Amino acid sequence: MQYLGLALYAEGPTDYYFLRPLLQRLCEDLCAREAIGPVDVSEVLSLDHPDEVDAAPREQRILAAAKLAQNSWTILFVHADGANDPKRIRKEQVEPSLELLRDSFKDDGVPVAVVPIRETEAWAIADGDAIRSAFGTDISNGELGLPARRAAEAVTDPKAVLQLAFNATQPSGRRRKQGTSPYLNTLGEVVSLSHLRELTAFATLECDLKAALRQLRILR
């Protein structure tokens, strides 16, 4: 049996809540359907850089975080929100770190970019059933204010749409004050992979991940 160790360096704290379970599920799904043999897929390790590189360029911070966890991962996901210009963001904020990681780790591990067109919340609002399950409601997509599934990545402010959907469930005072953050982990666990595969940025992520898994000789 092969072991697949996963790690993530994300842009912000709440991105870890949603992306960690989602990326683990994606890897498990691909390995279950396309792996050469049995694969033990780890949970996704959250990476952070040491304090001494706080002022360094992002790629150096990511490299330092990767080295601290060197024996814990074989796939390292590097996330940055696309801010409606994912090609530029990928070039400026992700590719430099991917190049450094490839040079530093050679065949010991493979980096994979995670760059939503705007924000990761666009993936969370692509599945009304997942929203209903996480928020504990049965109201319709229209009442929740959700976009059509394939239009989720075109939403200007996905965070605001997710918040409005949450508000539509009429949360209690304490629950309302906490906002959507406590539900992002659940959304990452239940959002439909088949729905997400209809979205451009997620499809790009999956394509890159498959290439990395083939490089590691895990997928056919």
C-alpha positions as CSV (number, residue, x, y, z in Angstrom):
1,M,0.0,0.0,0.0
2,Q,1.2,3.5,-0.9
3,Y,1.0,6.4,1.6
4,L,-0.1,9.8,0.3
5,G,0.8,12.6,2.8
6,L,-1.1,15.8,2.2
7,A,-0.3,19.4,3.4
8,L,-1.7,22.9,2.7
9,Y,-0.3,26.4,2.8
10,A,-3.4,28.6,2.5
11,E,-3.9,32.4,2.2
12,G,-6.0,32.9,5.3
13,P,-7.1,31.0,8.4
14,T,-10.7,30.3,7.3
15,D,-9.5,28.8,4.0
16,Y,-8.0,25.9,5.9
17,Y,-11.5,25.1,7.4
18,F,-13.0,24.5,4.0
19,L,-10.0,23.4,1.9
20,R,-8.6,20.7,4.2
21,P,-11.5,18.3,4.1
22,L,-12.3,19.1,0.5
23,L,-8.8,18.4,-0.8
24,Q,-8.6,15.2,1.2
25,R,-11.9,14.0,-0.3
26,L,-10.7,14.9,-3.8
27,C,-7.5,12.9,-3.3
28,E,-9.4,9.9,-1.8
29,D,-11.9,10.0,-4.7
30,L,-9.2,10.1,-7.4
31,C,-7.2,7.3,-5.7
32,A,-10.3,5.1,-5.2
33,R,-11.1,5.4,-8.9
34,E,-7.7,5.6,-10.7
35,A,-4.9,4.5,-8.4
36,I,-2.5,1.7,-9.5
37,G,-3.0,0.0,-6.1
38,P,-4.3,0.7,-2.6
39,V,-3.5,4.2,-1.2
40,D,-3.6,5.4,2.4
41,V,-4.6,9.1,2.1
42,S,-3.7,11.2,5.1
43,E,-5.6,14.2,6.5
44,V,-4.4,17.5,5.2
45,L,-1.8,19.1,7.4
46,S,-2.1,22.8,7.9
47,L,1.3,24.5,7.3
48,D,2.6,27.8,8.7
49,H,6.0,29.4,8.3
50,P,8.3,30.1,11.3
51,D,8.3,33.6,12.7
52,E,11.8,34.4,11.5
53,V,10.6,34.5,7.9
54,D,7.6,36.8,8.5
55,A,9.1,39.6,6.4
56,A,10.3,37.3,3.6
57,P,8.7,37.0,0.2
58,R,5.7,34.6,0.1
59,E,7.6,31.9,-1.8
60,Q,10.3,31.9,0.9
61,R,7.7,31.6,3.7
62,I,6.1,28.7,1.9
63,L,9.5,27.0,1.4
64,A,10.3,27.4,5.1
65,A,6.9,25.9,6.1
66,A,7.4,23.0,3.7
67,K,10.9,22.3,5.2
68,L,9.5,22.2,8.7
69,A,7.1,19.5,7.7
70,Q,9.4,17.8,5.2
71,N,8.7,14.2,6.2
72,S,4.9,14.7,6.5
73,W,3.8,15.4,3.0
74,T,4.1,14.2,-0.6
75,I,1.6,16.6,-2.0
76,L,1.7,20.2,-0.9
77,F,-1.2,22.4,-1.9
78,V,-0.4,26.1,-2.3
79,H,-3.5,28.3,-2.2
80,A,-4.2,31.9,-3.2
81,D,-7.5,33.5,-4.0
82,G,-7.7,34.6,-7.6
83,A,-9.3,38.0,-7.0
84,N,-10.9,37.8,-10.4
85,D,-7.5,37.6,-12.1
86,P,-6.4,34.0,-11.4
87,K,-3.8,33.8,-14.1
88,R,-2.0,36.8,-12.7
89,I,-2.4,35.7,-9.1
90,R,-1.1,32.2,-10.0
91,K,1.9,33.7,-11.8
92,E,2.8,36.2,-9.0
93,Q,1.8,34.4,-5.8
94,V,1.9,30.7,-6.5
95,E,4.3,29.8,-9.4
96,P,7.4,31.2,-7.6
97,S,6.7,28.9,-4.7
98,L,6.0,26.0,-6.9
99,E,9.3,26.4,-8.6
100,L,11.2,26.7,-5.3
101,L,9.5,23.6,-4.0
102,R,10.2,21.6,-7.1
103,D,13.9,22.6,-6.9
104,S,14.2,21.9,-3.2
105,F,12.3,18.6,-2.9
106,K,12.9,17.0,-6.3
107,D,11.1,13.6,-6.2
108,D,10.3,13.7,-2.5
109,G,7.2,15.8,-2.9
110,V,5.1,17.6,-5.5
111,P,3.4,21.0,-5.1
112,V,-0.1,21.7,-6.5
113,A,-1.7,25.1,-7.0
114,V,-5.2,25.9,-5.6
115,V,-6.4,29.1,-7.2
116,P,-10.2,29.8,-7.2
117,I,-11.2,32.5,-9.7
118,R,-12.2,34.8,-6.8
119,E,-12.4,33.1,-3.4
120,T,-12.8,29.6,-2.1
121,E,-16.4,30.5,-0.9
122,A,-17.4,30.3,-4.6
123,W,-16.9,26.6,-4.4
124,A,-18.9,26.4,-1.2
125,I,-22.0,28.1,-2.7
126,A,-22.0,25.8,-5.8
127,D,-24.0,23.2,-4.0
128,G,-27.4,24.1,-2.4
129,D,-27.8,20.7,-0.8
130,A,-24.5,21.1,1.0
131,I,-25.5,24.5,2.2
132,R,-28.8,23.2,3.5
133,S,-27.0,20.3,5.3
134,A,-24.4,22.5,6.9
135,F,-26.8,25.2,8.0
136,G,-29.6,22.9,9.0
137,T,-32.3,24.2,6.8
138,D,-34.7,23.1,4.1
139,I,-35.3,26.4,2.3
140,S,-34.7,26.6,-1.5
141,N,-31.7,27.8,-3.4
142,G,-33.7,30.9,-4.4
143,E,-34.6,31.7,-0.7
144,L,-31.0,31.2,0.2
145,G,-29.9,33.6,-2.6
146,L,-27.6,31.1,-4.3
147,P,-26.5,31.4,-7.9
148,A,-27.0,28.8,-10.5
149,R,-24.4,26.1,-10.0
150,R,-22.2,26.9,-13.0
151,A,-22.4,30.6,-12.2
152,A,-20.9,30.3,-8.8
153,E,-17.4,31.3,-9.9
154,A,-18.8,34.4,-11.6
155,V,-20.2,35.8,-8.4
156,T,-18.5,39.0,-7.5
157,D,-18.4,38.5,-3.7
158,P,-18.8,34.8,-2.8
159,K,-18.2,35.5,0.9
160,A,-21.2,37.9,0.9
161,V,-23.4,35.4,-0.9
162,L,-22.5,32.7,1.7
163,Q,-23.3,35.1,4.5
164,L,-26.6,36.1,3.0
165,A,-27.5,32.4,2.6
166,F,-26.7,31.9,6.3
167,N,-28.7,35.0,7.3
168,A,-31.7,33.6,5.3
169,T,-31.8,30.7,7.8
170,Q,-32.7,33.2,10.5
171,P,-29.9,32.2,12.9
172,S,-30.2,32.9,16.6
173,G,-28.2,35.8,18.2
174,R,-25.2,33.7,19.2
175,R,-25.2,31.7,16.0
176,R,-25.5,34.8,13.9
177,K,-22.6,36.4,15.7
178,Q,-20.4,33.5,14.9
179,G,-21.2,33.8,11.2
180,T,-20.3,31.2,8.6
181,S,-16.8,30.3,9.7
182,P,-17.9,27.4,12.0
183,Y,-19.7,25.8,9.0
184,L,-16.8,25.9,6.5
185,N,-15.4,22.6,7.6
186,T,-18.7,20.9,7.2
187,L,-19.2,22.4,3.8
188,G,-15.8,21.1,2.8
189,E,-16.9,17.6,3.9
190,V,-20.2,17.5,2.1
191,V,-20.0,19.8,-1.0
192,S,-20.5,17.7,-4.2
193,L,-17.3,16.9,-6.1
194,S,-19.4,16.3,-9.2
195,H,-20.8,19.8,-8.9
196,L,-17.4,21.4,-8.4
197,R,-16.0,19.6,-11.4
198,E,-18.3,21.8,-13.5
199,L,-16.4,24.9,-12.4
200,T,-13.3,26.0,-14.3
201,A,-10.9,26.7,-11.5
202,F,-11.8,23.5,-9.6
203,A,-11.3,21.5,-12.9
204,T,-7.9,23.1,-13.2
205,L,-7.0,22.1,-9.7
206,E,-8.1,18.5,-10.3
207,C,-6.1,18.3,-13.6
208,D,-3.0,19.6,-11.8
209,L,-3.5,17.1,-8.9
210,K,-3.9,14.2,-11.3
211,A,-0.6,15.1,-13.0
212,A,1.1,15.3,-9.6
213,L,-0.3,11.9,-8.6
214,R,0.9,10.4,-11.8
215,Q,4.4,11.9,-11.2
216,L,4.3,10.1,-7.8
217,R,3.3,6.9,-9.6
218,I,0.1,6.7,-7.6
219,L,-2.4,7.1,-10.5
220,R,-2.3,5.2,-13.8
